Amino acid sequence: MENEHLHLLINEEIYAIESQASSDQLQVDSEESIVDNQQSTEDPVIEKINTNSQTQSTEKINIAFIHQTNNPDELDLLNKIIGACKLETQNFKVLKEGEPIQFEKAVIFTDSASSYCIPSTTTEGEIMYSKPLNILYHSPEEKRKLWGALQEFVKA
């Protein structure tokens, strides 16, 4: 599956998450940690990736989490969401909109989708749109909807 048109959707910096603890050490209580915004003892660390197209990897990512925020509280919420999914560090990347990327699955946090929390298959891979992180940060109901959809999306 080629991602030749994904660059039209993603036009900002790319970030990767490196976990400082194994998924067993995170001790995140899935839904409650997302809904309650409780602080994890060790959150994954987000760091900027070199977005120069000459050095960009063509390696396919299992799950991409694509966002458009710079707000530290919203990025912390994203870390908690990913931690609650209990994904291994090598199986996902956190990206900021703007760069082409190859993925099997992607969760895109945006306010311009026609439907939310409903996976769809495209030529690039499986995509699920979520409300933007700034809306999720303030809405426990939207977090619950996302969590229910994420549980099925990351398992499949």
WOUR-V749613 format. One record per backbone hydrogen bond with DSSP energy under -1.0 kcal/mol. NH is the residue of the N-H (numbers start at 1). CO is the residue of the C=O. If there is no record, write none. Layout:
BEGIN
nh=NH co=CO
nh=NH co=CO
END
This chain:
BEGIN
nh=8 co=5
nh=9 co=6
nh=10 co=6
nh=16 co=47
nh=18 co=45
nh=26 co=22
nh=30 co=28
nh=33 co=29
nh=34 co=30
nh=35 co=31
nh=36 co=32
nh=45 co=18
nh=47 co=16
nh=49 co=14
nh=55 co=52
nh=61 co=102
nh=63 co=91
nh=64 co=105
nh=65 co=93
nh=66 co=107
nh=67 co=95
nh=75 co=71
nh=76 co=72
nh=77 co=73
nh=78 co=74
nh=79 co=75
nh=80 co=76
nh=81 co=77
nh=82 co=78
nh=83 co=79
nh=84 co=80
nh=85 co=81
nh=86 co=83
nh=91 co=88
nh=92 co=89
nh=93 co=63
nh=95 co=65
nh=97 co=67
nh=104 co=61
nh=105 co=62
nh=106 co=126
nh=107 co=64
nh=108 co=128
nh=109 co=66
nh=110 co=130
nh=117 co=129
nh=120 co=127
nh=122 co=125
nh=126 co=104
nh=127 co=120
nh=128 co=106
nh=130 co=108
nh=136 co=132
nh=137 co=133
nh=143 co=139
nh=144 co=140
nh=145 co=141
nh=146 co=142
nh=147 co=143
nh=148 co=144
nh=149 co=145
nh=150 co=146
nh=151 co=147
nh=153 co=149
nh=154 co=150
nh=156 co=152
END
